[in-house]
Amino acid sequence: MARFHFSVGPFAYRIDSKIPCVVQAVEKMYSDYPKLSESDWTDFHVRVVPEGSLIRQFVKPQARLFLDNAEPFGVFHQAQAGAILEWGMNWCLWLNLFH
């Protein structure tokens, strides 16, 4: 499981995933953002995890996104995982800043 802990502006994210396209997307998009230590405060914990059995992961790979243990979007195809991660990060801000 890859773990990223970084800040975007005043917000701290912790992102956990073992899905290769998610790991690659985070490494590419957020490599220049300030890194945080494990002991630093995290505003939002985002997890993108594989869904289903190992066989299902080869036939029709799906994933689920969790934001602080809530699941706002349901199951989606793993090819969409990078976009869903971004939507999830924005969802965190929308829920906490504008309500």
Buried (B, 14 or more C-beta within 10 A) or exposed (E): EBEBBBBBEEBBBBBBBEBEBBBEBBEEEBEEBEEBEEEEEBBBBBBBBBBBEEEEBEEEBBBBBBBBEEEEBEEBEBEBBBEBBEBBBEBBBEBEEEE
